[in-house]
Amino acid sequence: MKIFHDIAEFIPTSKTIVTLGTFDGVHNGHQKIIDRLIQNAQDNDSESLILTFFPHPRMILQEGSDIQLLNTIEEKCLLLEQRGIDNLVIHPFDKAFSRLTAEEFVRDILVEKFNICKIIIGHDHRFGRNRTANIDDLMQFGETYGFEVEQISSLEIDEIAVSSTKIRNALLTGDITLANRYLGYDYFFSGVVEKGRQLGRQLGYPTANIHVKDDYKLIPALGIYVVSSLLRDKIVYGMMSIGTNPTVGGTARTIEVYYFDLNEDLYGMNLTVSVLTKIRDEEKFNSIDALQDQLHKDKDFSISFIQKIR
């Protein structure tokens, strides 16, 4: 997959079949559209192209937006590449771009820059300045400029919208099983291992304290989870705490992972953590001994779970 970080960078070498959108999560619903795009490109001896934007348009057009996304832009690139897309154009969204008229967008970008022969788009998609143009306008432009328009059905669009909402809600309530079912893969995030308070080490459970730099990345609800990571081409399993460590008087949210059967220095490493299932909610225990007893039970649960999925 070729990645372009501006529309101006893309120079077509053949006709393209295009779809566009935020594709946050690249979940099961998105995957159906992407697979259709790829099949169309193969059938028409063209290249597939996805146009997406970063920052997310809501970050620019809605001041103070606290939008939380399922993917960082790096994660989205990885997921789209795995689907087999030919070209991904990530355009820097700004207010100037939002002021393009519908015809300017079609003529100057889709036709002139992308050399489009077909666009696959939702029936309810609105575009152009103030989002005034709709699918009927796009079809008219298609006749004028010589490209085909394929509508994605309302049922499929609703499925995509429902999936995205359900995934976010599921993660925010700790229902990892439901989120992963809608995603079609295990939800994951990445971060650098930093030095923490080393409380886990004192409890016999030394943890990697992970800092996620992108504050728009959605982090699951507070709680204890079973997780996995790919470390030096080997899958390692563990359990993760997302919480404030209330038993020892903590207040700030931390993300800490204890890996089973792993004894090495992880400081400074960038780790990707896949969240497999939730064990329990975060709790405040009456003593360190009570916390330690619960951690033993959490480990037993995790190992039993891992044995079932291996």
RACORPE-V768366 format. One record per backbone hydrogen bond with DSSP energy under -0.5 kcal/mol. NH is the residue of the N-H (numbers start at 0). CO is the residue of the C=O. Records with the same first field share a line. If there is no record, write none. Layout:
BEGIN
NH = CO ; CO
END
This chain:
BEGIN
1 = 85
3 = 87
8 = 5
9 = 5 ; 6
11 = 112
15 = 114
16 = 46
17 = 117
18 = 48
20 = 50
25 = 22
27 = 181
30 = 26
31 = 27
32 = 28
33 = 29
34 = 30
35 = 31
36 = 32
37 = 33
38 = 34
39 = 35
40 = 36
41 = 37
42 = 38
43 = 39
44 = 41
45 = 40
46 = 14
48 = 16
49 = 86
50 = 18
51 = 49 ; 88
53 = 90
58 = 55
59 = 55 ; 56
60 = 56
61 = 57
62 = 60
64 = 61
68 = 215
75 = 71
76 = 72
77 = 73
78 = 74
79 = 75
80 = 76
81 = 77
82 = 78 ; 79
83 = 79 ; 80
84 = 79
86 = 47
87 = 1
88 = 49
89 = 3 ; 87
90 = 51 ; 88
92 = 90
97 = 93
98 = 94 ; 95
99 = 96
104 = 100
105 = 101
106 = 102
107 = 103
108 = 103 ; 104
109 = 104
110 = 105
111 = 106
112 = 108
113 = 108
114 = 110
115 = 109
116 = 15
117 = 15
118 = 147
119 = 17
120 = 118 ; 149
122 = 151
124 = 121
126 = 132
128 = 99
129 = 97
130 = 127
131 = 128
132 = 126
134 = 122
137 = 133
138 = 134
139 = 135
140 = 136
141 = 137
142 = 138
143 = 139
144 = 140
145 = 141
146 = 141
147 = 116
149 = 118
150 = 148
151 = 120
156 = 152
157 = 153
158 = 154
159 = 155
160 = 156
161 = 157
162 = 158
163 = 159
164 = 160
165 = 161
166 = 162
167 = 163
168 = 164
169 = 165
170 = 166
171 = 167
172 = 168
173 = 169 ; 170
174 = 169
175 = 173
178 = 174
179 = 175
180 = 176
181 = 177
182 = 178
183 = 179
184 = 179
188 = 272
190 = 270
191 = 210
192 = 268
193 = 191 ; 208
201 = 197
202 = 198
203 = 200
204 = 199
207 = 256
208 = 193 ; 206
209 = 207 ; 254
210 = 191
211 = 209
212 = 210
214 = 212
216 = 213
217 = 68
220 = 170
222 = 241
223 = 279
224 = 239
225 = 276
226 = 237
227 = 273
228 = 235
230 = 228 ; 233
231 = 229
233 = 230
235 = 228 ; 233
237 = 226
238 = 257
239 = 224
240 = 255
241 = 222 ; 239
242 = 240 ; 253
247 = 244
248 = 245
249 = 244
253 = 242
255 = 240
256 = 207
257 = 238
258 = 256
259 = 236
261 = 258
265 = 263
267 = 192
268 = 265
270 = 190 ; 268
272 = 188 ; 270
273 = 227 ; 271
274 = 186
275 = 225 ; 273
276 = 225
278 = 223
279 = 223
284 = 282
290 = 286
291 = 287
292 = 288
293 = 289
294 = 290
295 = 291
296 = 292
297 = 293
298 = 294
299 = 295
300 = 296
301 = 297
302 = 298
303 = 299
304 = 300
305 = 301
306 = 302
307 = 303
308 = 304
309 = 305
END
